[in-house]
Amino acid sequence: MRRFSKRNQLVTLSDLNVTPMLDLAFVLLIIFVIATPLLEQGMKLELPDGGAADTAVKRDDVRTVEVSRQGQYLLDRKPMLLEELEEELKRAHDQNPDTVVYIRADQHGFNKDLYAVIDACQRNGLTKFSLRTKEDNR
């Protein structure tokens, strides 16, 4: 009669074979290394060199336009309609070609009011304008 040992049946395998997991990890790594540059590819552009830094703006050259949330316009703290604003900006540019327009628009206002001011500036040759934002106080 044969004797069966119960000892062999209770022995568990304590080593885990990690080779297949490492193979999978390396294959995924290779796939991501190859695929990532293909996802980030854009147009091939030759960008021009940057120009010289802007000179300091004189306080007399600055005109400030404010656009409220409701679409009301202020030019140097005087309320105006869009047509009046455009005429004043044109007059300021005719008197001083170095006029710079600072545009301050409410962040919750409509973009159409902001775009109207930008369009008025461009129609009248005021290419120097700046959209003003809140300073970052970090």
C-alpha positions as CSV (number, residue, x, y, z in Angstrom):
1,M,0.0,0.0,0.0
2,R,1.2,3.4,-0.9
3,R,1.5,6.1,1.5
4,F,0.3,9.6,0.5
5,S,1.8,12.6,2.1
6,K,-0.5,15.4,2.8
7,R,2.5,17.6,3.2
8,N,3.0,18.1,-0.6
9,Q,-0.6,19.2,-1.1
10,L,-0.3,22.0,1.5
11,V,2.9,23.6,0.1
12,T,2.1,26.9,-1.5
13,L,4.1,28.7,-4.1
14,S,5.6,31.7,-2.3
15,D,7.4,33.2,-5.3
16,L,5.5,35.4,-7.7
17,N,6.8,35.5,-11.3
18,V,7.1,39.2,-12.2
19,T,8.6,38.7,-15.6
20,P,5.3,38.9,-17.5
21,M,4.4,42.1,-15.6
22,L,7.8,43.6,-16.4
23,D,7.4,42.7,-20.1
24,L,4.0,44.4,-20.2
25,A,5.4,47.5,-18.4
26,F,8.3,47.8,-20.9
27,V,5.9,47.4,-23.9
28,L,3.6,50.1,-22.6
29,L,6.6,52.4,-21.9
30,I,7.8,51.9,-25.5
31,I,4.3,52.6,-26.9
32,F,4.0,55.8,-24.9
33,V,7.5,57.0,-25.8
34,I,6.7,56.6,-29.5
35,A,3.1,57.9,-29.4
36,T,3.7,61.1,-27.2
37,P,5.7,63.1,-29.8
38,L,3.1,62.3,-32.5
39,L,0.3,63.7,-30.3
40,E,2.2,67.0,-29.7
41,Q,3.2,67.7,-33.2
42,G,2.0,71.0,-34.6
43,M,2.9,73.1,-37.6
44,K,6.5,73.6,-38.5
45,L,7.0,77.3,-38.1
46,E,10.1,79.6,-38.4
47,L,9.4,82.3,-35.9
48,P,11.0,85.7,-36.2
49,D,13.3,87.2,-33.7
50,G,11.8,89.3,-31.0
51,G,11.9,93.1,-31.3
52,A,13.4,95.6,-28.9
53,A,11.8,96.1,-25.5
54,D,9.0,98.7,-25.5
55,T,10.1,102.2,-24.3
56,A,8.5,103.6,-21.3
57,V,5.0,105.1,-21.9
58,K,4.5,108.7,-21.0
59,R,1.6,109.5,-18.8
60,D,0.3,112.1,-21.2
61,D,0.2,109.5,-24.0
62,V,-2.2,107.2,-22.2
63,R,-6.0,107.2,-22.6
64,T,-7.9,104.8,-20.3
65,V,-11.2,103.2,-21.6
66,E,-13.3,101.4,-19.0
67,V,-16.1,99.0,-20.0
68,S,-18.7,98.2,-17.3
69,R,-20.6,95.0,-16.9
70,Q,-23.7,96.6,-18.4
71,G,-21.8,97.9,-21.5
72,Q,-21.3,101.5,-20.4
73,Y,-18.1,103.2,-21.5
74,L,-15.8,105.7,-19.7
75,L,-13.0,107.5,-21.3
76,D,-10.6,108.9,-18.7
77,R,-13.5,108.6,-16.1
78,K,-16.0,110.5,-18.3
79,P,-19.1,108.5,-19.4
80,M,-19.5,108.3,-23.2
81,L,-21.4,106.5,-25.9
82,L,-19.4,104.3,-28.2
83,E,-19.6,106.8,-31.1
84,E,-18.4,109.6,-28.8
85,L,-15.6,107.4,-27.5
86,E,-14.5,106.6,-31.0
87,E,-14.4,110.3,-32.0
88,E,-12.4,111.2,-28.9
89,L,-9.9,108.4,-29.5
90,K,-9.5,109.5,-33.1
91,R,-9.0,113.1,-32.0
92,A,-6.4,112.0,-29.4
93,H,-4.6,110.0,-32.1
94,D,-4.6,112.9,-34.6
95,Q,-3.1,115.2,-31.9
96,N,-0.6,112.6,-30.7
97,P,0.3,109.5,-32.8
98,D,2.0,107.9,-29.8
99,T,-1.4,107.6,-28.0
100,V,-1.7,104.3,-26.1
101,V,-5.2,103.1,-25.1
102,Y,-5.5,101.1,-21.8
103,I,-8.7,99.1,-21.9
104,R,-10.1,97.9,-18.6
105,A,-13.2,95.7,-19.0
106,D,-15.3,94.0,-16.3
107,Q,-14.6,90.3,-16.2
108,H,-18.3,89.5,-16.1
109,G,-19.2,91.8,-18.9
110,F,-20.0,90.9,-22.4
111,N,-17.2,90.4,-24.9
112,K,-19.1,92.3,-27.6
113,D,-18.6,95.6,-25.7
114,L,-14.9,94.9,-25.3
115,Y,-14.6,94.0,-29.0
116,A,-16.4,97.2,-30.0
117,V,-13.7,99.2,-28.3
118,I,-10.9,97.2,-29.9
119,D,-12.5,97.5,-33.3
120,A,-12.9,101.3,-32.8
121,C,-9.2,101.6,-32.0
122,Q,-8.1,99.6,-35.0
123,R,-10.4,101.5,-37.4
124,N,-8.8,104.8,-36.4
125,G,-5.2,103.7,-36.5
126,L,-4.7,103.2,-32.7
127,T,-2.7,100.1,-32.9
128,K,-1.2,100.6,-29.5
129,F,-3.6,99.3,-26.9
130,S,-3.4,97.2,-23.9
131,L,-5.9,95.0,-22.1
132,R,-5.4,95.7,-18.4
133,T,-5.8,93.0,-15.8
134,K,-5.6,92.8,-12.0
135,E,-2.1,92.5,-10.7
136,D,-1.0,89.2,-9.3
137,N,-0.2,89.6,-5.6
138,R,1.7,86.5,-4.7
